[in-house]
Amino acid sequence: GGKRRRPPIRTRVARTCRTVVAKLFSPLAKLRLTPAMRGAADAKASDNGLGPRLLFCSSDGLITDFVQGRTLTESDIHSPRAAAGVLRSLAPKLAALHSVTLPTNPPVVLWHFLEQ
């Protein structure tokens, strides 16, 4: 008579893969921004549907969903067809992004940076 061994516990884990973007704040960003301000713009853009969904944020970095696409080039913006396509769809989103209010407490980033 030896000890009876328990069979291993088997659990089912849903496996989902997703592509994400990890953004680590540089030492300069950490000097420029208070911990509360790091990722604040990313969070506001995410909350307002103007940026990728923010999945995680800390004072060291953040993780967002990856958004499939490509980087706009100068020719995309200055081509004769740009006004009809790219600029017409981009302008309202850019205006909405620029109208999103960021927290003013802690102080405005520029003043905090200059004080540092």
BELJO-V688480 format. One line per field, one symbol per residue. ss: DSSP state (@ for helix, = for strand, . for the rest). phi: phi as a letter, one per 20 degrees, with the letter a starting at -180 (. if undefined). burial: b if it has 16 or more other ideal C-beta (glycine too) atoms within 10 Angstrom, else e. Layout:
BEGIN
ss: ???
phi: ???
burial: ???
END
This chain:
BEGIN
ss: ...................=====..@@@@@@.......@@@@@@@@......====...=====........@@@@@.......@@@@@@@@@@@@@@.........@@@@@@@.
phi: .efeeffffdcedfdcdbecdddeffgfffffdfgfefnffffffffemdbffeebbbfdrbccfedfrbffdgffedfgefffdgffeegfffffffefedfdcffgggffffff
burial: eeeeeeeeeeeeeeeeeeeeeeeebeeebeebbeeebbbbebbbbbeeeebeebeebeeeebbbeeeeeeeeeeeeeeeeeeeeeebeeeeeeeeeeeeeeeeeeeeebeeeeeee
END
